[in-house]
Protein backbone atom coordinates (compact mmCIF):
# COMPACT_ATOMS: atom_id res chain seq x y z
CA UNK A 1 0.00 0.00 0.00
CA UNK A 2 1.48 3.34 -0.95
CA UNK A 3 1.66 5.76 1.92
CA UNK A 4 1.06 5.06 5.56
CA UNK A 5 -2.25 5.10 7.38
CA UNK A 6 -3.13 8.43 8.95
CA UNK A 7 -6.28 7.25 10.76
CA UNK A 8 -7.70 3.76 11.15
CA UNK A 9 -11.28 2.63 11.60
CA UNK A 10 -12.96 -0.76 11.74
CA UNK A 11 -12.59 -1.55 8.03
CA UNK A 12 -10.95 1.49 6.51
CA UNK A 13 -7.82 3.51 6.91
CA UNK A 14 -7.42 7.08 5.76
CA UNK A 15 -4.12 8.01 4.23
CA UNK A 16 -2.76 11.11 2.53
CA UNK A 17 -2.90 11.23 -1.25
CA UNK A 18 0.15 10.62 -3.37
CA UNK A 19 0.86 11.19 -7.07
CA UNK A 20 0.25 7.48 -7.76
CA UNK A 21 -3.36 8.00 -6.64
CA UNK A 22 -4.18 10.60 -9.30
CA UNK A 23 -5.24 8.00 -11.90
CA UNK A 24 -7.66 6.36 -9.42
CA UNK A 25 -9.11 9.75 -8.48
CA UNK A 26 -9.59 11.07 -12.00
CA UNK A 27 -11.06 7.76 -13.20
CA UNK A 28 -13.66 7.59 -10.43
CA UNK A 29 -14.36 11.32 -10.08
CA UNK A 30 -15.23 11.31 -13.80
CA UNK A 31 -17.73 8.48 -13.29
CA UNK A 32 -21.14 10.13 -13.89
CA UNK A 33 -22.60 8.61 -10.72
CA UNK A 34 -19.83 10.10 -8.60
CA UNK A 35 -19.50 13.36 -10.53
CA UNK A 36 -23.21 14.17 -10.36
CA UNK A 37 -23.07 14.11 -6.57
CA UNK A 38 -20.28 16.70 -6.48
CA UNK A 39 -19.88 20.17 -7.89
CA UNK A 40 -17.27 19.11 -10.47
CA UNK A 41 -18.96 19.32 -13.85
CA UNK A 42 -16.05 19.20 -16.25
CA UNK A 43 -13.71 16.28 -16.87
CA UNK A 44 -10.98 15.98 -14.26
CA UNK A 45 -7.54 15.01 -15.44
CA UNK A 46 -4.62 13.75 -13.40
CA UNK A 47 -3.03 17.21 -13.60
CA UNK A 48 -6.32 18.73 -12.32
CA UNK A 49 -6.01 16.46 -9.29
CA UNK A 50 -2.56 17.89 -8.57
CA UNK A 51 -4.02 21.43 -8.72
CA UNK A 52 -6.86 20.47 -6.36
CA UNK A 53 -4.39 19.09 -3.85
CA UNK A 54 -2.57 22.41 -3.74
CA UNK A 55 -5.43 24.23 -1.94
CA UNK A 56 -4.24 25.54 1.42
CA UNK A 57 -7.61 25.27 3.15
CA UNK A 58 -8.28 21.65 2.14
CA UNK A 59 -7.16 18.30 3.55
CA UNK A 60 -7.69 15.22 1.37
CA UNK A 61 -7.70 11.60 2.50
CA UNK A 62 -7.92 8.37 0.56
CA UNK A 63 -10.12 5.83 2.36
CA UNK A 64 -8.61 2.38 1.82
CA UNK A 65 -9.82 -1.14 2.54
CA UNK A 66 -6.97 -3.62 2.81
CA UNK A 67 -4.69 -1.04 1.22
CA UNK A 68 -6.91 -0.48 -1.83
CA UNK A 69 -8.62 2.90 -2.31
CA UNK A 70 -12.42 2.96 -2.26
CA UNK A 71 -13.10 6.70 -2.54
CA UNK A 72 -12.11 10.15 -1.38
CA UNK A 73 -12.92 12.31 1.60
CA UNK A 74 -11.87 15.88 2.26
CA UNK A 75 -12.23 18.76 4.66
CA UNK A 76 -12.28 22.11 2.91
CA UNK A 77 -12.80 25.80 3.52
CA UNK A 78 -11.15 25.19 6.87
CA UNK A 79 -11.02 28.31 8.98
CA UNK A 80 -8.74 28.09 11.97
CA UNK A 81 -9.96 31.55 13.02
CA UNK A 82 -13.61 30.52 13.14
CA UNK A 83 -12.99 26.87 13.97
CA UNK A 84 -15.05 25.40 11.17
CA UNK A 85 -14.79 23.61 7.87
CA UNK A 86 -16.84 21.62 5.41
CA UNK A 87 -16.86 17.88 4.73
CA UNK A 88 -16.93 16.27 1.29
CA UNK A 89 -16.75 12.62 0.26
CA UNK A 90 -17.47 10.13 -2.47
CA UNK A 91 -17.09 6.38 -2.81
CA UNK A 92 -16.28 4.59 -6.07
CA UNK A 93 -19.46 3.30 -7.68
CA UNK A 94 -18.47 -0.36 -7.37
CA UNK A 95 -17.86 0.09 -3.61
CA UNK A 96 -21.10 1.87 -2.62
CA UNK A 97 -23.72 0.42 -0.32
CA UNK A 98 -21.22 -1.06 2.15
CA UNK A 99 -21.04 1.76 4.69
CA UNK A 100 -17.67 3.04 3.50
CA UNK A 101 -18.87 6.64 3.11
CA UNK A 102 -20.11 6.68 6.69
CA UNK A 103 -16.90 5.23 8.08
CA UNK A 104 -14.65 7.48 5.97
CA UNK A 105 -16.66 10.57 6.94
CA UNK A 106 -16.54 9.56 10.64
CA UNK A 107 -12.76 9.23 10.47
CA UNK A 108 -12.53 12.64 8.78
CA UNK A 109 -14.63 14.11 11.59
CA UNK A 110 -12.23 12.59 14.11
CA UNK A 111 -9.44 14.44 12.38
CA UNK A 112 -11.46 17.67 12.23
CA UNK A 113 -12.42 17.67 15.90
CA UNK A 114 -9.51 15.83 17.56
CA UNK A 115 -6.55 17.10 15.57
CA UNK A 116 -7.66 20.31 13.86
CA UNK A 117 -9.64 21.46 16.91
CA UNK A 118 -12.57 22.58 14.80
CA UNK A 119 -15.77 23.34 16.67
CA UNK A 120 -18.15 22.81 13.73
CA UNK A 121 -18.21 20.91 10.43
CA UNK A 122 -20.81 21.51 7.73
CA UNK A 123 -21.76 19.58 4.60
CA UNK A 124 -23.85 20.45 1.55
CA UNK A 125 -25.78 17.79 -0.34
CA UNK A 126 -27.97 17.97 -3.43
CA UNK A 127 -31.50 17.47 -2.15
CA UNK A 128 -32.05 14.42 -4.36
CA UNK A 129 -28.94 12.65 -3.03
CA UNK A 130 -30.73 10.49 -0.47
CA UNK A 131 -27.73 8.21 0.14
CA UNK A 132 -25.47 11.09 1.11
CA UNK A 133 -28.12 12.61 3.35
CA UNK A 134 -28.45 9.23 5.12
CA UNK A 135 -24.69 9.17 5.70
CA UNK A 136 -24.77 12.58 7.36
CA UNK A 137 -27.84 11.77 9.44
CA UNK A 138 -26.28 8.47 10.63
CA UNK A 139 -23.28 10.46 11.80
CA UNK A 140 -25.48 12.88 13.74
CA UNK A 141 -25.44 15.89 11.44
CA UNK A 142 -28.48 18.14 11.70
CA UNK A 143 -30.19 19.86 8.80
CA UNK A 144 -29.59 23.60 9.09
CA UNK A 145 -31.32 24.87 5.97
CA UNK A 146 -31.73 24.71 2.24
CA UNK A 147 -29.95 26.66 -0.42
CA UNK A 148 -32.60 27.16 -3.08
CA UNK A 149 -31.59 26.69 -6.73
CA UNK A 150 -28.00 26.74 -5.53
CA UNK A 151 -26.49 24.44 -8.16
CA UNK A 152 -27.10 23.80 -11.83
CA UNK A 153 -26.81 20.07 -12.52
CA UNK A 154 -27.73 18.16 -15.67
CA UNK A 155 -29.66 21.07 -17.14
CA UNK A 156 -31.71 21.93 -14.06
CA UNK A 157 -31.47 23.97 -10.91
CA UNK A 158 -31.01 21.92 -7.77
CA UNK A 159 -31.47 22.81 -4.13
CA UNK A 160 -28.73 21.96 -1.66
CA UNK A 161 -29.42 20.81 1.88
CA UNK A 162 -27.03 22.30 4.43
CA UNK A 163 -26.07 20.10 7.37
CA UNK A 164 -23.97 20.91 10.41
CA UNK A 165 -22.38 19.12 13.35
CA UNK A 166 -20.89 20.71 16.42
CA UNK A 167 -17.87 19.22 18.10
CA UNK A 168 -19.92 18.61 21.26
CA UNK A 169 -22.49 16.62 19.25
CA UNK A 170 -19.72 14.47 17.80
CA UNK A 171 -18.34 13.83 21.30
CA UNK A 172 -21.78 12.86 22.64
CA UNK A 173 -22.13 10.23 19.88
CA UNK A 174 -18.65 8.75 20.25
CA UNK A 175 -18.29 8.57 24.05
Residue pairs with C-beta under 8 A, 6 or more apart in sequence:
1 15
1 64
1 67
1 68
2 15
2 18
2 20
2 21
3 15
3 16
3 17
3 18
3 62
4 15
5 13
5 14
5 15
5 64
6 13
6 14
6 15
6 16
6 61
6 111
7 13
7 14
7 61
7 107
7 110
7 111
8 14
8 107
9 103
9 104
9 106
9 107
10 103
11 65
11 99
11 100
11 103
12 63
12 64
12 65
12 70
12 100
12 103
12 104
12 107
13 63
13 64
14 61
14 62
14 63
14 64
14 73
14 104
14 107
14 108
14 111
15 61
15 62
15 64
16 60
16 61
16 62
17 25
17 53
17 60
17 61
17 62
19 50
21 49
21 62
21 69
22 46
22 49
22 50
23 46
24 62
24 69
25 44
25 46
25 49
25 72
26 44
26 45
26 46
26 48
26 49
28 34
28 71
28 72
28 90
28 92
28 93
29 35
29 38
29 40
29 44
29 49
29 72
29 90
30 43
30 44
31 92
31 93
33 93
34 90
34 91
34 92
34 93
35 41
36 153
36 154
37 90
37 126
37 129
37 132
38 88
38 90
39 151
41 153
44 52
52 58
52 60
53 60
55 76
57 76
57 77
57 78
57 79
57 85
58 74
58 75
58 76
58 77
58 78
59 74
59 75
59 76
59 78
59 111
59 116
60 72
60 73
60 74
61 72
61 73
61 74
61 104
61 107
61 108
61 111
62 69
62 71
62 72
63 69
63 70
63 71
63 72
63 73
63 91
63 100
63 103
63 104
63 107
64 70
65 95
65 100
69 92
70 91
70 92
70 95
70 100
70 104
71 89
71 90
71 91
71 92
71 95
71 100
71 101
71 104
72 89
72 90
73 87
73 88
73 89
73 104
73 105
73 107
73 108
74 87
74 88
74 89
74 108
75 85
75 86
75 87
75 88
75 108
75 111
75 112
75 116
75 121
76 85
76 86
76 88
77 85
77 86
78 84
78 85
78 116
78 118
79 85
80 116
83 117
83 118
83 119
83 120
84 118
84 119
84 120
84 121
84 122
85 112
85 116
85 118
85 121
85 122
86 121
86 122
86 123
86 124
87 105
87 108
87 109
87 112
87 121
87 122
87 123
88 123
89 101
89 104
89 105
89 108
89 132
89 135
90 101
91 100
91 101
91 104
96 131
101 131
101 132
101 135
102 135
102 138
102 139
105 135
105 136
105 139
106 139
109 121
109 139
109 165
109 170
112 118
112 121
113 121
113 167
113 170
113 171
118 167
119 166
119 167
120 164
120 165
120 166
120 167
121 164
121 165
122 144
122 162
122 163
122 164
122 165
123 136
123 141
123 162
123 163
123 164
124 147
124 150
124 160
124 161
124 162
124 163
125 132
125 133
125 136
125 160
125 161
125 163
126 132
126 151
126 153
126 158
126 159
126 160
126 161
127 146
127 158
127 159
127 160
127 161
128 158
133 161
133 163
136 163
139 165
139 173
140 165
140 169
140 170
140 172
140 173
141 163
141 164
141 165
142 163
142 164
142 165
142 169
143 161
143 162
143 163
144 162
144 163
144 164
145 161
145 162
146 159
146 160
146 161
146 162
147 159
147 160
147 161
147 162
148 159
149 157
149 158
149 159
150 157
150 158
150 159
150 160
151 157
151 158
151 160
152 158
